[in-house]
Amino acid sequence: MPALAGVTRFAMNEKSALNLPASVDAVIELLATEGYICDRRLATAMFLSLSLHRPLFLEGEPGVGKTELGKTLARCLATKLLRVQCYEGLDVAQTAYEWNVARQMIEIRLAEAAHDVDRAALVKNLYAREMLIERPLLQALTQAQSPVLLIDELDRADEPFDAFLLEVLAENQITIPELGTVQAKAPPITIITSNRTREIHDALKRRCLYHWVEFPSVERELEIVRLKAPGASERLYVQVVEFVQRMRRLDLFKSPGVAETIDWTNALVALNAIRLDPATVHDTLGVLLKYQDDIVKLQSGDLTKLLDELRARALLDAG
């Protein structure tokens, strides 16, 4: 194995600089152009992340728009999206790089067939830059224009993976023992998401700006659903959002996120529903809830209670 070869830098060309938003309001307006409705606190966190060149660590319940923020930002900035979808057992070979073993074996056989092997030259060839297969983390450091690096659901990965990310997040570089340090001149815009199924190491959090993504208010969720689920009546939009908002106050194993609100609205439109009624809600609970215990809880009494509350609210507003 050769010694470290030093630092490998990738030059930033004239197109590497992105046209970043100049204010919090500009962030809100930019994301809105791609249909992402962002509250001011989240927009502030995003603006500071872009301005200070710091990774943004987003925690919150599933379905509140953490992943979608990264995808939308890449579209807004017209830059590449590189995504690491985390899961148990994730390692460096799957996320950063691996050596092209098949090509290395070919090089060894060719050298053996020549019967005159320069071992030093062979080792150098085997661990040349061209032998590396880039995975998303390394790709994020080798782009001419800063990409959006989305490290999604980090809490699903094992804790040692947190430690591996420290160098990437703090220095925008990866050290490859056989080659050296690959360092970016066009650092990625990094967004990390977590559903908080486990605690992320403090050392990683210190290298990021942090934001907890809340469920949206009634008004903002209405705005989102109108945009993402066209075709419903205004009455249905209001009933759906208010029903879901009340459902989140119940003691459920998994409360429905904004993604489920959108899916449920689209499902009701497909069923030609113009308002919520017990039968339709009963038949479509599987769109909102993904655990049988939660469905049973709603069907055993909470469903009727929530619909009664909606009717009472409607009568009060009418009066």
N, C-alpha and C positions, 0 to 999 in steps of 0.2 A: 504494500500500500504506500503510495507516494506521500511525501510530506505536504503540509498546507502550501498552496500556491499563492497565497496572499488574497487580495481583495479584487474581485471581478466587478467592475462598474459598468452600468449600461447607460450610455449617454442619452440625454433628453433632447430630442430635436425640437424644431420651432413649433410643432403642433402639440407638444406634450402638455402645455399649460391649458387647463380647462377654464372655461368662462364661468366662474363660480358666482353665486348670488352674493350681493354686496350688503345685504341686511336681512333681518329676521323676516320682515314683510316680503322681501324678494324670495326667500325660501318658500314661504306659504304660497306665493303666486306661481313659482316655478313648479312645485309639486302638483298644484291644482291643474296645470296644463295637461298633466297625464292622469287626471282623475283621482289624485290622492288628496283627501281632505285632512289637513293637518292642524292640530290646535297649536296655540302660540308657545306653550312650554316645550313641546316636542320640536317645533321649528327652531326655537332658541338653542336647544341642545344640538340640533343638526347644524345650525349656522356656526356655533362655536367649534364644533368638530371640524368643519371645513376650514374655518379661519385659523385655528390653532394647530391644524394638521395632527389631530389626535383621534385615535379610534373611538367610536361611539358604541357603548355597551348598553343594549336595550333588554330590560327584563319586563315581564308581564304575562298575563294569562294568554293561552293559545287563542289565536283568532282576532287579536286586537290590531294587527297590521304591521308587526315588527319586520317580518320577512318582506312584505310588500313594499315597505319603505326603501329597502336596499334595491329591489328590482326597479322601482319607479325612479329612484335617483339616477340609476345608470341610464335609463331611457332619457330622462330630462337633460343630462349632461352629455348625451350622445357618446358614451364611452362604454368600454367592455365590462360586462358583469362576470366575475369569477366567483363561483359559489362552492363552499365546502359544506356539505350536508353531514352533520355530525351523527355518529352512532357509536355504540359500545364496540370496542376493539379497534377503533380508528388509529392508524399509525402514520409514520412519516412517508412511507412508500405510497400510500393512498392519497396523501394531502399535499406533499411538498415535492418529492422527486424519487426516482429510482434509477438504477443503472440498467442500461439496455443489455441484459445478460446474453440474449441470443446473438446480438451483434458482437459482443465481446468474445463469445465462443468462436465465431467466424474468424475474427482477427487472430486468435490463438492458433487455430488450425492452419490458417494461411502462413503464419510465421513458422509453424512446425514443418509444413510442406516445403518451405524454402531452405530448411536444414542449416540456416545461418541466422540464429536468433540473437538479436541485440536486446537483451532483457530490459535494459533501462528504457530503450525506445519503445519496446512493447508495452511496458507498464504505463509509460506516458500516454500511449495511444489508447490503452484500455480505459483510462480515467480522464480522457479528454472531454472538453465541454460538449462535443457532439455526441458523446455516449449517454448523456443524461436524458431521461424522459421527464419532462416537466409536468407537475401536477399543479392544481390551482394556486397554492401558496407561492411556489417559485414563479409561476407565470405572472403573478401579481407584481413581482419585482423586476420582470424583464420586459415590460411593456413600454413602448415609447411615450404613450400617453397614459396618465394615471387612470387605472381602472377602479371600479367599485369592487372591493373584496368583501363578500358576504359570508361570514362564518356563522352558519345557521344552527340553532339549537345546541349550543356548546354544552349544555348540561347533560346531553345524551352521551357525550364522549367520556372516556375515563379521565380521572384526575391528572395522570402524567401528561396528557395532551395539553393541559393548561400550561405546564412548564415549558413544553416545546414552543408554544406560541409567544413566549415572553420576548425572545430575540426579534421575532418578526414585528411585534407590536411596538417595541421600544426603539429598535434601531432600523427598521425597514430593511432587514437583511436576514439571510440564512447562511449558516456555516456548514459547508459540506466537507467532512474530514478529508476525503481523497482529493478535493479540488481547491478548496479555499472558501472565501466569503463572497457570496453574491449579494451585492448591495444596490438598491435602486436609487436613481436620481429623480425619477418620477414616482414618488411614493403613492401607494394605493390609498383610496378612501375606504377605510375599514369600518364595517358595521358588524357587530357581534350580537347575536340574539340568544336569549335563554328563557325557558318556561319555568325555571327555578325548581326543577325536580331534584336538583342537588345544589349545594353552595359552590360557587366558582371561587377559586383561590384568590385571596386578597392581593397577591403580587400581580396578578393579571388585571384585576379591577383598578389598581393604582395607575396602570398605564393607559387607562381609558377615561373618557367622560361617561358619566352614568345617567340613565334616565329610566324611570319606571313608566311604562305605557299603560295608562288607565283605560277602562272601558269608556267609550265616548258618552257625552251627555245626550239627552233626548234630541236636542236640536241638531247636534252634529251628526248623530246616527241617522236622523231623518234625511239630512243632506246627503250622506253617503249612500243610503239605500235608494233614494230618488235617482241618483246618478248611476249606480251600479245595477239596479234592477228596474229598468224602465217598463212601463206598461200597466202598472197597478193604479188603482184609483187613489186619490189623496186620502180618502177615508181608510183604505186598507193600509197605506203606508203608516198612518198615525197609529192604527190599532196594532199592527205588527211590532213597531218599535216600542210602544208602551207595554205591550204584552211581554216582550223579551226583556225590557228593562226591569219589569216586576219579577220576572222569572229569575233574574240574577240575584235577587235578594233572598231567594230560597236557599235552603241548605242542600245544594246539589253536589254530586261528586265532580261534575264538570259543567260549569255554566256555559251557555252558548256565547260564542264570540261574534264579532261583527260579520265574519265570513258566513256563519250560520244564519244570521239575520238576512243577509243577501240571498243565500240559497233558499231560505224558507219563503221569502217574498217571490222569488222566481218560480218556486214550486206552486204557490198559491195562484199566481198569474196563469201558469200552465193548466191549472184546474178550473180556470175561469171564476175564481172566487172574487167577490166584490167587498166582502167583509168577513170578519172572523165569526165562526159559529162553532158550537161544541163538536159536531161531527167532523168537520173539516180539520179542526185543530187536533182532535183525537187521531185521525188517520194520518196526519203528517208530522207527528212528534219526532219520528225518526230522522227527519231532516234537521231538526234543532238539537236533539239530544242523542248522544252516542253511547250511552250506558243504560242497560235495561232497568237498573235500580232507579235511575232518575225518571225514566218513562213511567214506571209503576207508581212512583211517588206523585207525579202529576196526575195520572189517571185515577188515583185513589181519593182525590179530593181537592188538591191544590189547583187543578185545571178549572174546576167550576168556580173556585174562589177568585182566581185571576180574571176570568171572563165577567164575573159579577162586578168586580172592581172597575173594569173597563166600561161596562154599561152604566154604572153609577157616575163615573167621570164624564161620560158622554152626555148624560141627562143634566149634570151640573153645568157643563159648558153651554148646553142648549138653553138652560134656564137663565 
